[in-house]
Amino acid sequence: MNKQSKGILTMAYGEQRYIDMAKTLAKSLQLHNDKIPRAIVTDSNDSELSKLYHLCLPVKPELGNGFRQKLYIDQYSPFQETLYIDSDCIVVNKIEFIWDFFSEVSFGVVGYQKREGKAFADILDVSDIISILGLSSLPVFNGGIYYYKNNPEAAQVFSEARRIEREYESLGIAKFRESIADEPVFAIALSLSGIEAVQDPQGLTMRTPLNMTGSLDIDVLKGYCHFIKEGKLVQPAIAHFCGSFAEGFYYNREKLKLDLLNQHPQLNYHTISLIANLTIPFRYPESAYRGLKNAVKRLIKKG
């Protein structure tokens, strides 16, 4: 297959909720970045995915379960320059600038270098790893996005990552959700390959609401997201709703907006936002969200 110049890759397989999150991600990309090709690795035959993604690629179960699949995203990508985005993200603005942001590296993560203490949800001791492997520091980041080129330097990072995965437990890295975590594996591989994290002090690329102070101000239709994280204002183009955040108020409100826009394109942004804000003024479980969404659908049909 001839690789296209650049594009976006995500993965969604297994439980239906992951497929649904991939649909939400695609709708947000369709709204703000429709000219950038989108590809998904999946085991689902959901017909909506083929409408939302330019390419649907079959998952290869033999490559492993859980986060192990992320160690092989180079083998899936049809692009020369890939921006991998986790399916539990929502893109609120244009992201063309991220390719420029990572232009100086063959494999890019957003973060900083660390020399001591715990990292990656405390499953890795940085000092121990540095001592064992003779490293100077370790890049610390969130794996919601990865950038990589189709070149030998990036291939080396992936090769190192797959080797490190086989030594995961012997290196003293704790399990994450009864599996490996991709971040510490890639962090070690990057350090061994001489690649540091790319710093984004203004928080313009991707951020999670973890350690957020106050409220999350986000509107996927109007194109903004900002909140205070660890004492600093961040304004990411990609909001990563990791873990339970993808089941909460903010994610599901923006998901409803994208669903309404996708199903009822005749509605203007103001009307959609009004419906979403009036329908979902509080935190609620996913089951309640589905009921509210169906009620809104019935009201629109009657109107």
DOTORLO-602056 format. One record per residue (C-alpha): residue in three letters; x, y, z. Coordinates in pm, whole numbers, plus 32768, in hexadecimal, padded with zeros to 4 digits. Layout:
% DOTORLO-602056
ALAXYZ
...
//
This chain:
% DOTORLO-602056
MET800080008000
ASN808481597FA3
LYS807B822E80DA
GLN7FC6837E80CE
SER808284B38141
LYS7FE084EB8295
GLY7EAE84858356
ILE7E08842A849E
LEU7DF682CB852F
THR7D2A82478651
MET7CCB80F286DC
ALA7B80806A875D
TYR7B3B7EFB8792
GLY7A937E1A888E
GLU79807EBD895A
GLN787A7F9188A8
ARG78CC80C0897E
TYR7A1F80DA88D3
ILE797780D0877E
ASP788981E287EF
MET79A982BA886A
ALA7A5882908719
LYS791C83108671
THR791F8445874F
LEU7A8D84828702
ALA7A498463858D
LYS79248556859D
SER7A008657864A
LEU7B0F86268543
GLN7A0D863C842F
LEU799A878A84BB
HIS7AED883084E3
ASN7BE88769840F
ASP7B2586BC82FD
LYS7C3A86DF81F9
ILE7D2D860A82C5
PRO7D0084958276
ARG7C7F83C08396
ALA7CC2824D83CE
ILE7C47816384DD
VAL7CC2800D854D
THR7B927F4685BC
ASP7AE97DF585D6
SER79917E8D85A9
ASN78B77E718474
ASP77EA7FA184DD
SER778A80488394
GLU779E81A48431
LEU79168180845B
SER7948816382E4
LYS788882A782B8
LEU7952835F83C0
TYR7AAC82D98369
HIS7B5682D88217
LEU7BFA81898265
CYS7B8B806F834B
LEU7CAA7F808393
PRO7C777E298435
VAL7D157DFB8589
LYS7E197CE785A2
PRO7DD07C2386E4
GLU7F1B7B6C86CA
LEU7FD07CAF8721
GLY7F4B7CA18884
ASN7E357D228960
GLY7DF47E688A12
PHE7EFA7F7789ED
ARG7FEB7E89893F
GLN7F3E7EDD87F8
LYS7FBF80438812
LEU81237FC187F8
TYR80D37F5B8691
ILE80258090860D
ASP814280BD8517
GLN80DD7F768470
TYR7F777FEE8448
SER7FAA815183CE
PRO7F77819E825B
PHE801E82F28281
GLN817E837C825C
GLU8142845B838B
THR804583DD8485
LEU7F98848885A6
TYR7F0B83748680
ILE7DEA83EA875C
ASP7D41831A886B
SER7BD182DA8824
ASP7B66837F896E
CYS7BD784D388EE
ILE7B0785EF885F
VAL7BAB86E1876D
VAL7B298842879D
ASN7BF58903869F
LYS7CDC88E78573
ILE7E0B880A85B1
GLU7EDE88438478
PHE7FD988F98556
ILE802C87B88611
TRP80EE873284E6
ASP81C4886E84F4
PHE81DC884F866E
PHE828286FA8645
SER8345874C8509
GLU849B872B85B0
VAL846585C78630
SER841E8479858B
PHE834C840486B3
GLY829B850B8781
VAL81F9851888D9
VAL8186864B8999
GLY822886618AEE
TYR836B86A28BA9
GLN84A585EE8C1F
LYS84B385608D7F
ARG85D584D38E4B
GLU8537845F8F8F
GLY83F184089039
LYS82C783408FC2
ALA822683638E6D
PHE810482E18D9B
ALA800382C08EB0
ASP811B82538F9C
ILE815681068EEB
LEU82C281578E9F
ASP83E181DB8F74
VAL84A982C48E95
SER85EA82B38F63
ASP85E981378F5E
ILE85B881228DE4
ILE86C482278DA3
SER87B781688E81
ILE876980128DEF
LEU8782807F8C84
GLY888B818D8CA6
LEU87AC82A68C2A
SER87CE841A8C73
SER865884608C8D
LEU850583DD8C22
PRO83F6848F8B58
VAL82AF84A68C19
PHE816C84D88B56
ASN800784658B1F
GLY7FDB83688A05
GLY7E9A84038984
ILE7F5B846C884E
TYR809383ED87A0
TYR8135847F8669
TYR821C83B18592
LYS82B883B1843B
ASN82E5828B8352
ASN8461828D8371
PRO857D81C38411
GLU8590829D854A
ALA8423826585A3
ALA844180F58544
GLN855880D88645
VAL847681678754
PHE8366806A8705
SER84637F4E86FB
GLU84EF7FB5884D
ALA83907FD688DD
ARG83337E758876
ARG84767DF4890D
ILE843C7EB38A52
GLU82DB7E268A67
ARG836D7CC98A80
GLU843E7D3F8BAB
TYR831E7E048C49
GLU83067D498D92
SER847C7D0D8DBB
LEU84B17E868DA6
GLY83CA7EB48ECF
ILE82B27F678E14
ALA81617F278EB9
LYS80357EAE8DF7
PHE7F297FA48D8B
ARG7DC27F208D7E
GLU7E4C7DBE8D8B
SER7F1F7DFD8C55
ILE804E7EC18BE6
ALA8045803A8BC1
ASP80C480C88A79
GLU8150820E8B07
PRO827181828BD8
VAL82CE80918ABE
PHE82DE81A889BC
ALA838C828D8AB7
ILE84A981988AE4
ALA84B98155896E
LEU84CB82C98924
SER85DE83008A23
LEU86A781DD8998
SER867A8276883E
GLY86F283CD88B0
ILE85A1847B887F
GLU851685678987
ALA83AF85D589C2
VAL83418712890E
GLN82D388198A05
ASP818688CD89DF
PRO817D89C18B05
GLN80438A728A8A
GLY7F84892C8A6C
LEU7F1789658904
THR7F3488008882
MET7E9286FB8962
ARG7E3E86F88AD5
THR7D7186228BC2
PRO7C9286AE8CD8
LEU7D6085EC8DD8
ASN7DC686D48EF6
MET7CE087DF8E6C
THR7C7A88FB8F55
GLY7B2089918F2E
SER7A4489568DFF
LEU7A8F88E28CA0
ASP7A2389EA8BA4
ILE79EB89358A5C
ASP790D895A892C
VAL796188788807
LEU787C893E871F
LYS790E8A928771
GLY7A6E8A01876C
TYR7B028A3888C3
CYS7B76897C89F7
HIS7C288A138B21
PHE7C5A89C08C8E
ILE7D5489E88DA8
LYS7E3D88BE8DC3
GLU7F4588AF8ECF
GLY7F268A268F01
LYS7F448A878D91
LEU7E468AE58C89
VAL7E4889EA8B6A
GLN7D878A078A24
PRO7DAF88BA8970
ALA7D3088748812
ILE7D05870A8881
ALA7C5286BF89C8
HIS7CA885648A46
PHE7B8F84DA8B20
CYS7C5A83BE8BB2
GLY7BCB82BC8CA2
SER7A86831B8D4B
PHE7A8484758CAB
ALA79EF83D38B72
GLU78BF836E8C41
GLY788284C18CDB
PHE77CA86058C9F
TYR78BA86C68BC2
TYR790485AC8ACF
ASN779A85478AA6
ARG772086AB8A77
GLU781686E28959
LYS77C4858888D1
LEU765485E988C7
LYS76A787278806
LEU776986608702
ASP7655855A86E9
LEU754D866586B5
LEU761F871685AD
ASN766085CD84F8
GLN74F4855F84FD
HIS745286B484CE
PRO753E87908400
GLN7424888983C5
LEU743D88F98530
ASN75268A1D8576
TYR76378A10867C
HIS757B8AF2876C
THR74488A108769
ILE751888D68797
SER75D8896C88BB
LEU749589E58959
ILE73FA888A8940
ALA753387E889D0
ASN755388E08AEE
LEU73E488C48B4B
THR73DD874A8B29
ILE751887008BED
PRO753F87FB8D09
PHE75D387018DFF
ARG76B385D18E1E
TYR760B84888DCC
PRO7656831B8D7C
GLU767782A58C14
SER752381F88C21
ALA747A83428C77
TYR753383ED8B5B
ARG74AC82F28A5E
GLY734A832E8ADA
LEU737184A88AC2
LYS7405848F8965
ASN72E083BA88EE
ALA71EA84B08987
VAL729185D088CC
LYS727B850A8787
ARG710584DA87B8
LEU70D1864C8800
ILE718D86AF86C5
LYS70C285C085F1
LYS6F7D8649867E
GLY6FF587AF863E
//
